[in-house]
Structure formats: C-alpha cells, structure tokens
Amino acid sequence: AEADMVIEAVFEEMDLKKQIFGRLDAVAKSGAVIATNTSTLDVDAIAHSTKRPSDVLGMHFFSPANVMKLLEIVRGEASSHQSIATAIAVGKAMGKVPVVVGNCDGFVGNRMLARRTTECERLLLEGALPQQVDAVVLNFGFPMGPFAMGDLAGLDVGWRIRKHRGVTAPISDVLCEQGRFGQKTGRGYYIYENGSRTPTPDPEVAALIEATAARLGITRRAISDQEILERMTYPMINEAARILEEGIAIRPSDIDVVWVYGYGWPVWRGGPCFHADLVGLPTIVERLAHYANTTGDVGLQPSDLLTQLAAEGKGFADFGKGAKAAAA
C-alpha cells in the first residue's frame, strides 16, 4: 500500500484493533503513519502489536466527526516526533483543532468526563432528577445536559463499556436492561414521543430512581442548583490538575481547548482551567474536600497540584511559569 497515513476506526475492542494493526504493519509502506481512532484504549498496547511503534499514535476524532472540530492526537511512548507532526498537519488540513495529549485511560477529554458521569449517577441517587441536573448544566452554558446527551449518544454504548470493565451504574444499568437506550428506542432518561428529539421527563424514571436509592439504603434529599453545578464541574477540574501532574497534558490551555471544541464547554467561560481560576482554587479545594467527606469517594480529594496552587495563592494560569523562568 502506498498511503502515507492509515487511520483505523473500528469499534472499541482491543483484540480486534491489535489484529488490524498487525495486518496493517504487513502492508503499509515504510514510514507510513498508522493511527487509531480509539477514544479510551491503550495506544501503546496497540502500537506494540506492530514492529514499528514509532509510526503509531492516536487520532481521536470527536463525534459527529464531520461537525466537531477537536482532534486529540495521542502520543504513545514510542511515537516519533515526525509521526506527531504529520498527524498535526493532517488534522489542520482537515479543518480540525489538534491537541497533543498523553496516553492514559480516556486521554484528556473522556478521562475528565468520567468524573462528571460518576457524579451524575450519584446525584440521582441522592435526590436530584435528570431534568434538574440538565437544566443547571444548560444554564451554565453547555448546549445539552448530560442526561439528554446520554440519550442522544445511546445509553447502551456506556453500558457495553461498563460490562467489559466489570463496573456498574445502578440507574443507567437498569434503564439499559429495560431496553431504554435513549432517542433511538424512544425512551432513556426521558421519553421521546412519536420520534421527537425533544426530551420529556418520565415519571417511570423518577420512580425507578427512588426505588433504586431505597434498595441501596440511600435517603434522598433536596439538592440545590449550586451543589449540582459544583459537582458537575469541580471533580473535572480536579482531574484536570491530575492530568497536568502526570504530564498527560502539557499546559492548562490545552485542556480548555479540548473541552471547548470537543464537549461544548461554553466559550465565554474559557474552559475548565480558566473557569477554575475565576472561581478561585481555594474555594474549589474546600468544596472538593467537603464532597469527598460526604460521599466517601477518595477520588474527590483535592489533587496535590490543586492544593499546592491554592495554598500559594496561584491558579492554573501560573502552572509551569517557574520552569519557564528557570529555563530563561
């Protein structure tokens, strides 16, 4: 094959991707860049199914790919500078906004999104309803709330991933077991009457949420819009700090670009890291510690970087400035 670049885009199954990359390795010309469109899988594991891991990287296009501008370019441990530069150039030629990120579960965007998804499920069990959470997120400036977005994407997608990983989501799992996959089945978190795409709150879902909470021994309570907003944004900001600590993202602005162009974060709020600086990191650290204590989720404990920046009276905008000054 004479192609200078090959992009694989089969579904998220590691064994299948390894098989395809092994075959591509045999037919692609020397020096051709071989990219995977995986949204979560280990790019290094895929690369090592070939004899040329330096030519392999991730090119994660966001759905729908003909509309969404973000392109996460995932650098593997062996990805060459030339391969990365080629992927950036191709992305720009396609009209995309490329952001180079490191290799980890979910990369930058989906890794942060997983934190929000956990809080969505938890908020329902604790007392909120899908329409309340979605209204808060819409009012913040997102084009869709997380539950309406889940219905649009198809709840069965996350269900398959959870089953593969051996994890559960009590409410979403039950919806899927009932065949409520979202818009494509006319029912998900909401009802979609006569093929409509307009979500209508469903009393059956409210009853299911209450029954699930009771079964799990959770006493539901009234939850304020402010608490919902904090729990929809602060855990993601905390994960952004961890991503910077680990070097998965090089700079906070890269994370902001990912969320503005890939997930509809309102442009006028600047992205998660920019927004965090406006709120004030001490406030976010205090609230995260509170939610870690009330939920028992150690993953909500403020990250080392977030805690350090807050203690020093700094923000994400100050990240890396010391290193730059020393280099100068």
C-alpha positions in Angstrom: 0.0 0.0 0.0 1.3 3.5 -0.9 -0.7 5.5 1.5 1.3 7.9 3.7 -1.2 7.6 6.6 -3.8 5.0 7.6 -6.5 5.7 10.2 -8.3 2.8 11.8 -11.8 3.4 13.1 -13.3 0.1 14.1 -15.3 -0.2 17.4 -13.6 -0.2 20.8 -12.3 -3.8 21.1 -8.6 -4.1 21.9 -8.2 -7.6 20.4 -9.7 -6.5 17.1 -7.6 -3.4 16.9 -4.4 -5.4 17.6 -5.4 -7.8 14.8 -6.0 -5.0 12.4 -2.7 -3.2 13.3 -0.8 -6.4 12.8 -2.2 -6.7 9.3 -1.6 -3.0 8.6 2.0 -3.4 9.7 2.5 -6.0 7.0 1.0 -4.0 4.1 1.6 -0.3 4.9 4.8 1.2 3.4 7.8 2.0 5.5 7.4 5.3 7.3 3.6 5.5 6.9 1.8 6.8 10.0 -0.7 4.3 11.3 -3.3 6.0 13.6 -6.0 4.6 15.8 -9.3 6.5 16.4 -9.7 4.9 19.8 -11.4 7.1 22.4 -10.1 5.2 25.5 -7.9 2.2 24.7 -4.2 2.0 25.4 -2.3 3.3 22.3 0.9 1.7 23.4 -0.7 -1.7 23.6 -2.0 -1.2 20.0 1.4 0.1 18.8 3.3 -2.9 20.1 1.1 -5.2 18.0 3.3 -3.8 15.2 7.0 -3.9 14.5 7.0 -0.1 14.1 5.6 1.5 17.2 7.3 4.8 16.4 4.9 5.2 13.4 1.8 4.6 15.6 -0.3 7.1 17.5 -3.9 8.0 18.3 -6.0 10.4 16.3 -9.2 10.6 18.3 -11.9 12.3 16.2 -15.0 13.5 18.1 -18.5 12.5 17.1 -20.0 13.6 14.8 -16.6 13.9 13.1 -18.0 16.0 10.2 -19.1 18.6 12.7 -16.8 18.5 15.8 -13.5 20.3 15.4 -11.5 18.7 18.2 -8.8 16.1 17.3 -7.0 14.6 20.2 -3.6 13.4 19.0 -2.4 10.8 21.4 1.4 10.4 21.7 2.5 6.9 22.6 5.7 6.1 24.4 7.4 5.3 21.1 5.6 7.8 18.8 8.2 9.7 16.8 8.2 13.5 16.5 7.7 13.1 12.8 4.6 11.0 13.2 3.1 13.5 15.7 4.0 16.4 13.4 2.4 14.6 10.4 -0.8 14.0 12.4 -1.0 17.7 13.4 -0.5 18.8 9.8 -3.2 16.4 8.5 -5.6 17.5 11.3 -5.1 21.1 10.4 -5.6 20.4 6.7 -8.9 18.7 7.6 -10.1 21.9 9.5 -9.6 20.3 12.9 -8.2 21.8 16.1 -5.4 19.3 17.1 -4.3 18.9 20.7 -1.4 16.6 21.6 -2.1 14.6 24.7 -0.5 11.7 26.5 -1.6 8.1 26.6 -3.9 7.1 29.5 -7.4 5.7 30.0 -9.7 8.2 28.3 -6.8 10.6 27.4 -7.9 14.1 28.5 -11.5 14.7 27.5 -13.1 11.3 28.3 -11.0 10.9 31.4 -12.4 14.2 32.8 -15.9 13.3 31.5 -15.8 10.0 33.5 -15.7 12.1 36.7 -18.8 14.0 35.7 -20.6 10.8 34.8 -19.9 9.4 38.2 -21.4 12.5 39.9 -24.4 12.3 37.6 -25.4 8.9 38.8 -24.6 9.8 42.4 -26.8 13.0 42.2 -29.8 11.0 41.1 -29.4 8.5 43.9 -29.0 11.3 46.4 -32.1 13.3 45.4 -31.8 15.1 42.0 -33.8 14.2 38.8 -32.3 14.2 35.3 -34.2 17.3 34.2 -32.9 19.3 37.2 -29.3 18.4 36.5 -29.7 19.1 32.8 -31.3 22.4 33.5 -28.3 23.5 35.7 -25.8 22.4 33.0 -27.7 24.2 30.3 -28.0 27.3 32.3 -24.2 27.2 32.8 -23.9 27.4 29.0 -23.5 23.8 27.7 -25.6 23.1 24.6 -27.0 19.9 26.2 -27.3 18.5 29.7 -25.5 15.2 30.5 -28.7 13.0 30.6 -30.1 14.4 27.3 -26.6 13.9 25.8 -26.6 10.3 27.0 -29.9 9.7 25.4 -28.7 11.2 22.2 -25.4 9.1 22.1 -27.2 5.9 23.2 -27.1 4.6 26.8 -26.1 1.2 25.5 -22.7 2.5 24.5 -21.6 3.2 28.1 -23.4 0.0 29.3 -21.2 -2.2 27.0 -18.1 -0.4 28.2 -19.1 -0.9 31.9 -19.8 -4.6 31.4 -16.4 -5.0 29.7 -14.7 -3.3 32.6 -16.7 -5.0 35.3 -18.2 -1.8 36.7 -21.8 -0.8 37.4 -24.0 2.3 37.3 -27.2 1.3 39.2 -29.7 3.6 37.5 -28.2 3.6 34.0 -27.8 -0.2 34.0 -31.4 -0.8 34.9 -32.6 1.6 32.1 -30.5 -0.4 29.7 -31.7 -3.7 31.0 -35.2 -2.4 30.2 -34.2 -1.6 26.6 -34.3 2.2 27.3 -31.3 3.2 25.2 -32.3 6.8 24.6 -33.6 8.5 21.5 -33.1 5.5 19.2 -35.6 3.5 21.3 -37.9 6.4 22.2 -37.1 6.1 25.9 -34.0 6.6 28.0 -33.7 9.0 30.9 -36.5 10.9 29.0 -39.4 10.0 26.8 -39.3 10.9 23.1 -42.8 11.0 21.8 -43.5 9.9 18.2 -39.9 10.1 17.0 -39.4 13.6 18.5 -35.9 14.6 19.7 -37.4 16.8 22.4 -36.8 15.2 25.9 -39.9 14.9 28.1 -39.5 13.9 31.8 -40.7 10.4 32.5 -42.5 9.6 35.8 -41.3 6.0 35.4 -37.7 7.1 35.6 -38.4 9.1 38.7 -40.0 6.1 40.3 -37.1 3.9 39.2 -34.6 6.3 40.7 -36.4 6.4 44.1 -36.7 2.6 44.2 -33.0 2.1 43.4 -32.0 4.6 46.1 -34.2 2.8 48.6 -32.8 -0.6 47.6 -29.3 0.8 48.2 -30.3 2.3 51.6 -29.8 5.9 50.4 -32.1 8.6 51.9 -32.8 11.1 49.1 -32.8 14.8 49.9 -33.4 18.1 48.2 -30.2 19.2 46.3 -29.6 22.8 45.3 -28.7 24.0 41.9 -25.5 25.4 43.3 -24.4 22.0 44.6 -25.3 20.4 41.3 -23.2 22.9 39.4 -20.2 22.4 41.7 -20.4 18.6 41.4 -20.7 18.9 37.6 -17.6 21.0 37.3 -15.2 20.8 40.3 -14.4 17.0 40.0 -13.5 17.6 36.4 -11.3 20.5 37.3 -9.6 18.3 39.9 -9.0 15.6 37.3 -7.5 18.3 35.0 -5.0 19.0 37.7 -4.0 15.4 37.9 -3.7 15.2 34.2 -1.2 18.1 34.3 0.6 16.5 37.2 1.1 13.3 35.2 2.2 15.2 32.0 -0.8 13.9 30.0 -1.5 17.5 29.0 1.4 19.9 28.6 -0.5 23.1 29.6 -3.9 24.1 31.1 -4.9 25.8 27.9 -4.7 22.5 26.1 -7.3 21.1 28.4 -9.5 24.1 27.9 -9.3 23.7 24.1 -10.3 20.0 24.4 -13.4 20.9 26.4 -14.4 23.9 24.3 -14.0 22.2 21.0 -14.9 18.6 21.9 -17.6 18.8 24.6 -19.3 22.2 24.2 -17.9 23.9 27.3 -19.2 27.5 26.9 -16.6 29.6 25.1 -17.3 32.7 27.2 -16.3 30.7 30.3 -13.0 29.9 28.8 -12.7 26.1 29.6 -12.4 24.2 32.9 -9.0 25.6 34.0 -9.8 29.2 33.1 -13.1 28.9 34.9 -11.4 27.4 37.9 -9.1 30.5 38.2 -12.2 32.7 38.1 -13.9 30.8 40.8 -10.8 30.7 42.9 -8.8 27.5 43.6 -9.2 27.8 47.5 -13.0 27.6 47.0 -12.8 24.6 44.8 -10.3 22.8 47.1 -12.6 23.4 50.1 -15.7 22.1 48.3 -14.0 19.1 46.9 -12.8 18.1 50.4 -16.4 18.5 51.6 -17.8 16.3 48.9 -15.1 13.7 49.4 -16.1 13.6 53.0 -19.9 13.4 52.5 -19.7 10.8 49.7 -16.8 8.8 50.9 -15.2 9.0 47.5 -11.4 9.5 47.9 -11.2 10.3 44.2 -12.8 13.7 45.1 -10.0 14.6 47.4 -8.2 17.7 46.0 -5.2 16.7 44.0 -1.7 17.7 45.1 -1.3 20.3 42.4 -4.7 21.9 43.1 -3.9 22.0 46.8 -0.5 23.5 46.2 -1.6 26.2 43.8 -4.5 27.2 46.1 -2.1 27.3 49.1 0.3 29.6 47.2 -2.5 31.9 46.1 -1.9 30.9 42.5 -4.1 29.5 39.7 -3.8 27.3 36.6 -2.5 30.3 34.7 0.6 30.1 36.9 1.3 26.4 36.1 4.7 25.9 34.6 5.8 29.5 34.9 8.5 28.7 37.4 10.0 26.2 35.0 9.9 28.7 32.1 11.6 31.3 34.2 14.3 28.9 35.3 14.9 27.9 31.7 15.2 31.6 30.6 
